[in-house]
Amino acid sequence: MIIKPLKLMSFPKDFQKVVDFLKSYDVNVMIDSVTYYIKTEDEQSICIHHNYDLEKNGLIALLHEAGHVLQSNNNGVWNHYKDIDDMEKPKEYNMYQFMNELDAWNRGEELIELSDLNVDSKRYHKQREEALLTYYI
């Protein structure tokens, strides 16, 4: 019996460029039912929602999550909001959480230029604005 190796998922060109960049940070990129970045002591992973178009909103989501990867390799200063008690100091917590998200979006945008990616800047800014608005009640 011949066992064929599983075919690796092939991503669109620009999405793959970001995946390859993230490999240098030992970050695994997967497709899942949610979008997130997680870092543990053992590994780092980014998941992109399976309904996203990997050439459009999925690529933009990946760039944003890559922005979080770049933050976490900066001595964790952008994650200090997690050390603030959100019940005791909700405004401070919310402000620093928002700043964390904005910074990740900005780092993702820098990655577009560094990697020479084909990303519609209007689409990027619209998706960033929609995401950042979720931090306002």
N, CA, C and O of each residue as an XYZ file, in Angstrom:
548
protein
N       0.841     -1.172      0.000
C       0.000      0.000      0.000
C       0.894      1.245      0.000
O       1.855      1.334      0.764
N       0.560      2.196     -0.866
C       1.309      3.447     -0.961
C       0.544      4.523     -0.210
O      -0.641      4.743     -0.462
N       1.211      5.181      0.694
C       0.597      6.274      1.456
C       1.080      7.580      0.858
O       2.281      7.842      0.797
N       0.148      8.384      0.422
C       0.480      9.684     -0.147
C       0.558     10.719      0.961
O      -0.293     10.746      1.850
N       1.562     11.558      0.913
C       1.626     12.626      1.940
C       0.465     13.592      1.748
O      -0.008     13.812      0.632
N       0.025     14.154      2.848
C      -1.036     15.150      2.782
C      -0.546     16.365      2.026
O       0.585     16.813      2.214
N      -1.389     16.885      1.184
C      -1.036     18.097      0.456
C      -1.137     19.286      1.414
O      -2.166     19.499      2.056
N      -0.084     20.030      1.495
C      -0.110     21.210      2.357
C      -1.035     22.249      1.746
O      -1.126     22.387      0.527
N      -1.711     22.967      2.610
C      -2.611     24.008      2.138
C      -1.808     25.085      1.433
O      -0.802     25.566      1.954
N      -2.254     25.455      0.259
C      -1.557     26.529     -0.443
C      -2.340     27.822     -0.260
O      -3.556     27.865     -0.451
N      -1.636     28.846      0.104
C      -2.240     30.145      0.344
C      -1.982     31.049     -0.857
O      -1.041     30.818     -1.615
N      -2.813     32.079     -1.036
C      -2.536     33.079     -2.067
C      -1.158     33.709     -1.833
O      -0.657     33.721     -0.709
N      -0.563     34.223     -2.888
C       0.823     34.716     -2.880
C       1.130     35.691     -1.744
O       2.073     35.462     -0.986
N       0.368     36.758     -1.608
C       0.670     37.757     -0.574
C       0.432     37.207      0.826
O       1.186     37.515      1.749
N      -0.606     36.398      0.993
C      -0.870     35.761      2.286
C       0.328     34.880      2.644
O       0.798     34.888      3.781
N       0.815     34.122      1.660
C       1.949     33.232      1.896
C       3.206     34.021      2.260
O       4.000     33.560      3.080
N       3.400     35.189      1.675
C       4.556     36.026      2.032
C       4.539     36.351      3.525
O       5.573     36.311      4.192
N       3.350     36.674      4.039
C       3.245     37.006      5.467
C       3.451     35.750      6.311
O       4.108     35.800      7.351
N       2.891     34.623      5.867
C       3.101     33.354      6.580
C       4.595     33.045      6.654
O       5.102     32.664      7.710
N       5.295     33.209      5.535
C       6.737     32.951      5.508
C       7.490     33.905      6.432
O       8.426     33.492      7.116
N       7.090     35.176      6.459
C       7.695     36.150      7.367
C       7.491     35.703      8.820
O       8.414     35.769      9.631
N       6.287     35.254      9.135
C       5.973     34.851     10.501
C       6.725     33.591     10.928
O       6.957     33.383     12.119
N       7.102     32.760      9.974
C       7.896     31.565     10.299
C       9.215     31.965     10.937
O       9.744     31.231     11.772
N       9.755     33.116     10.557
C      11.012     33.563     11.153
C      10.847     33.911     12.633
O      11.831     34.005     13.367
N       9.610     34.098     13.064
C       9.287     34.337     14.479
C       8.715     33.083     15.139
O       8.201     33.142     16.257
N       8.806     31.958     14.445
C       8.265     30.673     14.925
C       6.772     30.753     15.216
O       6.296     30.232     16.225
N       6.045     31.407     14.326
C       4.594     31.537     14.463
C       3.922     30.627     13.448
O       4.220     30.682     12.255
N       3.010     29.785     13.935
C       2.217     28.922     13.064
C       0.972     29.680     12.638
O       0.336     30.338     13.461
N       0.621     29.596     11.370
C      -0.601     30.218     10.867
C      -1.552     29.113     10.441
O      -1.190     28.208      9.690
N      -2.787     29.209     10.944
C      -3.800     28.203     10.660
C      -5.115     28.874     10.273
O      -5.332     30.056     10.540
N      -5.957     28.116      9.658
C      -7.315     28.546      9.344
C      -8.220     27.867     10.364
O      -8.098     26.665     10.601
N      -9.133     28.635     10.971
C      -9.968     28.094     12.051
C     -11.316     28.795     12.036
O     -11.648     29.498     11.081
N     -12.082     28.604     13.083
C     -13.418     29.202     13.170
C     -13.414     30.579     13.828
O     -14.465     31.207     13.959
N     -12.245     31.049     14.241
C     -12.084     32.379     14.834
C     -10.749     32.959     14.376
O      -9.896     32.243     13.851
N     -10.581     34.255     14.579
C      -9.323     34.914     14.261
C      -8.693     35.396     15.558
O      -9.332     36.086     16.353
N      -7.416     35.022     15.766
C      -6.726     35.447     16.979
C      -5.228     35.184     16.860
O      -4.768     34.455     15.980
N      -4.488     35.801     17.770
C      -3.064     35.515     17.967
C      -2.908     35.080     19.409
O      -3.444     35.711     20.321
N      -2.175     34.006     19.611
C      -1.924     33.537     20.969
C      -0.453     33.176     21.108
O       0.155     32.578     20.220
N       0.093     33.559     22.247
C       1.483     33.236     22.553
C       1.519     32.555     23.909
O       1.046     33.103     24.905
N       2.080     31.363     23.937
C       2.292     30.643     25.191
C       3.794     30.462     25.367
O       4.585     30.907     24.535
N       4.171     29.818     26.435
C       5.595     29.551     26.646
C       6.143     28.623     25.571
O       7.328     28.675     25.245
N       5.272     27.769     25.019
C       5.721     26.751     24.076
C       5.588     27.130     22.606
O       6.360     26.658     21.771
N       4.608     27.984     22.283
C       4.385     28.271     20.872
C       3.628     29.579     20.665
O       3.070     30.163     21.594
N       3.634     30.009     19.412
C       2.858     31.162     18.976
C       2.031     30.721     17.777
O       2.522     30.030     16.884
N       0.775     31.130     17.775
C      -0.104     30.767     16.668
C      -1.002     31.931     16.298
O      -1.414     32.732     17.138
N      -1.289     31.992     15.009
C      -2.300     32.907     14.490
C      -3.326     32.047     13.775
O      -2.978     31.185     12.968
N      -4.579     32.288     14.078
C      -5.669     31.628     13.370
C      -6.461     32.697     12.631
O      -6.728     33.774     13.164
N      -6.827     32.385     11.412
C      -7.641     33.273     10.581
C      -8.949     32.566     10.286
O      -8.956     31.382      9.947
N     -10.045     33.276     10.412
C     -11.375     32.698     10.237
C     -11.517     32.081      8.852
O     -11.122     32.668      7.844
N     -12.081     30.906      8.828
C     -12.196     30.142      7.578
C     -13.103     30.796      6.537
O     -13.007     30.458      5.357
N     -13.966     31.706      6.926
C     -14.844     32.380      5.959
C     -14.183     33.592      5.302
O     -14.734     34.167      4.364
N     -13.016     33.977      5.787
C     -12.350     35.145      5.226
C     -11.754     34.828      3.856
O     -11.308     33.711      3.595
N     -11.760     35.830      3.000
C     -11.105     35.762      1.704
C      -9.621     36.052      1.961
O      -9.268     37.164      2.354
N      -8.766     35.071      1.744
C      -7.355     35.203      2.106
C      -6.593     36.191      1.225
O      -5.432     36.496      1.496
N      -7.237     36.688      0.180
C      -6.615     37.725     -0.646
C      -7.103     39.119     -0.251
O      -6.563     40.126     -0.710
N      -8.116     39.169      0.592
C      -8.687     40.466      0.979
C      -8.737     40.576      2.497
O      -7.718     40.846      3.132
N      -9.933     40.365      3.096
C     -10.048     40.587      4.541
C      -9.229     39.589      5.366
O      -8.816     39.913      6.480
N      -8.989     38.398      4.848
C      -8.151     37.431      5.568
C      -6.694     37.871      5.613
O      -6.020     37.704      6.629
N      -6.214     38.431      4.514
C      -4.850     38.958      4.478
C      -4.713     40.132      5.439
O      -3.715     40.249      6.149
N      -5.714     40.995      5.456
C      -5.677     42.155      6.355
C      -5.719     41.702      7.812
O      -4.996     42.243      8.648
N      -6.549     40.726      8.118
C      -6.596     40.191      9.486
C      -5.249     39.583      9.867
O      -4.773     39.765     10.988
N      -4.633     38.858      8.924
C      -3.317     38.270      9.190
C      -2.278     39.355      9.465
O      -1.447     39.207     10.362
N      -2.321     40.428      8.709
C      -1.379     41.527      8.929
C      -1.564     42.145     10.312
O      -0.589     42.474     10.987
N      -2.824     42.302     10.731
C      -3.090     42.845     12.069
C      -2.535     41.912     13.146
O      -1.875     42.360     14.083
N      -2.804     40.627     13.008
C      -2.306     39.667     14.004
C      -0.781     39.606     13.969
O      -0.146     39.422     15.008
N      -0.189     39.757     12.786
C       1.274     39.823     12.686
C       1.796     41.050     13.444
O       2.882     41.019     14.023
N       1.009     42.124     13.431
C       1.366     43.303     14.219
C       1.477     42.987     15.695
O       2.349     43.517     16.384
N       0.592     42.118     16.188
C       0.680     41.681     17.594
C       1.945     40.852     17.825
O       2.571     40.959     18.879
N       2.320     40.032     16.851
C       3.564     39.258     16.969
C       4.742     40.206     17.122
O       5.609     39.999     17.971
N       4.771     41.241     16.303
C       5.872     42.198     16.369
C       5.877     42.941     17.698
O       6.944     43.295     18.200
N       4.705     43.183     18.276
C       4.638     43.805     19.601
C       5.240     42.893     20.660
O       6.024     43.335     21.500
N       4.871     41.628     20.615
C       5.275     40.713     21.679
C       6.778     40.485     21.687
O       7.331     40.006     22.677
N       7.433     40.823     20.601
C       8.877     40.713     20.552
C       9.538     42.049     20.873
O      10.689     42.294     20.510
N       8.783     42.911     21.564
C       9.263     44.236     21.945
C       9.140     44.383     23.466
O       8.643     45.392     23.964
N       9.597     43.373     24.182
C       9.611     43.361     25.651
C       8.229     43.497     26.287
O       8.130     43.852     27.462
N       7.177     43.226     25.546
C       5.838     43.196     26.112
C       5.271     44.520     26.555
O       4.259     44.533     27.256
N       5.874     45.644     26.181
C       5.374     46.930     26.663
C       3.963     47.208     26.163
O       3.211     47.928     26.820
N       3.588     46.652     25.013
C       2.271     46.928     24.459
C       1.180     46.088     25.103
O      -0.003     46.327     24.861
N       1.551     45.119     25.912
C       0.559     44.278     26.562
C       0.383     44.607     28.041
O      -0.264     43.854     28.768
N       0.942     45.705     28.484
C       0.864     45.996     29.918
C      -0.567     46.284     30.384
O      -0.831     46.266     31.586
N      -1.486     46.548     29.465
C      -2.878     46.759     29.879
C      -3.434     45.506     30.560
O      -4.355     45.586     31.373
N      -2.859     44.345     30.217
C      -3.325     43.090     30.818
C      -3.004     43.026     32.306
O      -3.586     42.219     33.030
N      -2.084     43.867     32.769
C      -1.730     43.906     34.186
C      -2.577     44.909     34.966
O      -2.429     45.037     36.181
N      -3.458     45.615     34.272
C      -4.319     46.606     34.923
C      -5.637     45.940     35.274
O      -6.226     45.246     34.445
N      -6.095     46.143     36.477
C      -7.389     45.600     36.909
C      -8.496     46.386     36.205
O      -8.706     47.566     36.486
N      -9.192     45.728     35.300
C     -10.213     46.433     34.518
C     -11.438     46.812     35.342
O     -12.238     47.638     34.903
N     -11.601     46.228     36.521
C     -12.707     46.617     37.404
C     -12.316     47.836     38.238
O     -13.143     48.701     38.525
N     -11.053     47.886     38.615
C     -10.565     48.987     39.451
C     -10.255     50.238     38.618
O     -10.514     51.360     39.053
N      -9.703     50.037     37.427
C      -9.317     51.151     36.564
C      -9.794     50.882     35.131
O      -8.976     50.670     34.235
N     -11.102     50.891     34.915
C     -11.626     50.526     33.592
C     -11.214     51.471     32.463
O     -10.944     51.021     31.349
N     -11.163     52.764     32.737
C     -10.781     53.714     31.685
C      -9.326     53.516     31.266
O      -9.008     53.521     30.077
N      -8.456     53.344     32.244
C      -7.050     53.124     31.943
C      -6.866     51.821     31.166
O      -6.133     51.778     30.178
N      -7.530     50.772     31.618
C      -7.468     49.479     30.932
C      -7.933     49.619     29.482
O      -7.251     49.166     28.562
N      -9.091     50.244     29.281
C      -9.645     50.396     27.931
C      -8.747     51.242     27.036
O      -8.571     50.935     25.857
N      -8.184     52.300     27.594
C      -7.309     53.161     26.801
C      -6.080     52.391     26.326
O      -5.731     52.446     25.146
N      -5.422     51.674     27.237
C      -4.209     50.956     26.856
C      -4.519     49.757     25.957
O      -3.710     49.395     25.103
N      -5.670     49.151     26.145
C      -6.067     48.066     25.247
C      -6.273     48.615     23.832
O      -5.838     48.009     22.853
N      -6.936     49.758     23.736
C      -7.146     50.403     22.438
C      -5.803     50.764     21.802
O      -5.599     50.544     20.608
N      -4.896     51.314     22.592
C      -3.576     51.678     22.070
C      -2.837     50.435     21.564
O      -2.137     50.494     20.553
N      -2.994     49.326     22.262
C      -2.399     48.060     21.843
C      -2.927     47.649     20.468
O      -2.158     47.267     19.586
N      -4.227     47.731     20.300
C      -4.839     47.348     19.023
C      -4.430     48.295     17.901
O      -4.109     47.850     16.799
N      -4.439     49.577     18.172
C      -4.033     50.556     17.165
C      -2.589     50.320     16.738
O      -2.271     50.378     15.550
N      -1.723     50.057     17.699
C      -0.327     49.797     17.386
C      -0.179     48.545     16.518
O       0.629     48.532     15.589
N      -0.944     47.506     16.808
C      -0.876     46.282     15.992
C      -1.313     46.568     14.554
O      -0.709     46.060     13.609
N      -2.353     47.373     14.390
C      -2.785     47.759     13.042
C      -1.684     48.554     12.337
O      -1.424     48.333     11.154
N      -1.043     49.467     13.047
C       0.028     50.272     12.442
C       1.222     49.409     12.045
O       1.817     49.615     10.987
N       1.568     48.450     12.889
C       2.673     47.543     12.565
C       2.316     46.665     11.366
O       3.174     46.369     10.535
N       1.065     46.253     11.277
C       0.615     45.483     10.117
C       0.740     46.288      8.835
O       1.125     45.767      7.789
N       0.407     47.564      8.937
C       0.511     48.438      7.771
C       1.975     48.617      7.350
O       2.273     48.670      6.157
N       2.875     48.707      8.310
C       4.302     48.801      7.990
C       4.784     47.530      7.282
O       5.631     47.582      6.391
N       4.231     46.407      7.694
C       4.602     45.126      7.094
C       4.194     45.063      5.615
O       4.857     44.404      4.815
N       3.113     45.744      5.262
C       2.682     45.805      3.865
C       3.799     46.388      3.012
O       4.143     45.850      1.960
N       4.358     47.494      3.482
C       5.426     48.168      2.728
C       6.718     47.361      2.732
O       7.381     47.244      1.701
N       7.079     46.806      3.882
C       8.316     46.036      3.983
C       8.291     44.792      3.108
O       9.323     44.390      2.571
N       7.127     44.182      2.962
C       7.002     42.925      2.223
C       6.517     43.124      0.801
O       6.353     42.156      0.058
N       6.285     44.375      0.415
C       5.811     44.697     -0.935
C       4.550     43.895     -1.281
O       4.499     43.180     -2.282
N       3.541     44.037     -0.421
C       2.288     43.301     -0.599
C       1.284     44.125     -1.388
O       1.297     45.355     -1.347
N       0.433     43.440     -2.090
C      -0.631     44.082     -2.857
C      -1.894     44.131     -1.992
O      -2.726     43.225     -2.041
N      -2.026     45.193     -1.205
C      -3.167     45.361     -0.309
C      -3.804     46.708     -0.613
O      -3.121     47.730     -0.674
N      -5.103     46.697     -0.801
C      -5.853     47.926     -1.053
C      -5.859     48.747      0.235
O      -6.443     48.327      1.234
N      -5.213     49.915      0.217
C      -5.084     50.714      1.440
C      -6.438     51.189      1.961
O      -6.628     51.278      3.174
N      -7.381     51.496      1.073
C      -8.710     51.908      1.529
C      -9.400     50.767      2.267
O     -10.041     50.979      3.296
N      -9.264     49.561      1.735
C      -9.854     48.387      2.382
C      -9.193     48.147      3.743
O      -9.871     47.840      4.723
N      -7.856     48.292      3.793
C      -7.128     48.106      5.048
C      -7.623     49.094      6.107
O      -7.921     48.707      7.238
N      -7.707     50.372      5.729
C      -8.131     51.398      6.681
C      -9.586     51.209      7.098
O      -9.933     51.466      8.251
N     -10.432     50.769      6.190
C     -11.839     50.531      6.528
C     -11.957     49.369      7.522
O     -12.700     49.459      8.499
N     -11.227     48.287      7.270
C     -11.271     47.143      8.181
C     -10.677     47.504      9.536
O     -11.166     47.054     10.573
N      -9.617     48.320      9.528
C      -9.017     48.772     10.790
C     -10.016     49.620     11.576
O     -10.189     49.427     12.779
N     -10.671     50.556     10.891
C     -11.645     51.419     11.561
C     -12.792     50.610     12.155
O     -13.192     50.842     13.296
N     -13.324     49.658     11.384
C     -14.418     48.823     11.886
C     -13.990     48.042     13.122
O     -14.755     47.915     14.078
N     -12.764     47.519     13.102
C     -12.275     46.752     14.239
C     -12.058     47.654     15.463
O     -12.426     47.291     16.580
N     -11.465     48.815     15.245
C     -11.187     49.705     16.376
C     -12.461     50.270     16.991
O     -12.505     50.549     18.189
N     -13.489     50.438     16.178
C     -14.763     50.950     16.704
C     -15.402     49.971     17.695
O     -16.223     50.375     18.519
N     -15.036     48.706     17.621
C     -15.613     47.724     18.553
C     -15.126     47.961     19.986
O     -15.684     47.399     20.928
N     -14.097     48.784     20.155
C     -13.582     49.077     21.504
C     -14.321     50.232     22.168
O     -14.065     50.562     23.326
N     -15.238     50.842     21.425
C     -16.051     51.909     21.989
C     -17.460     51.393     22.236
O     -18.061     50.748     21.377
N     -17.968     51.681     23.401
C     -19.312     51.197     23.780
C     -20.357     52.209     23.375
O     -21.547     51.992     23.605
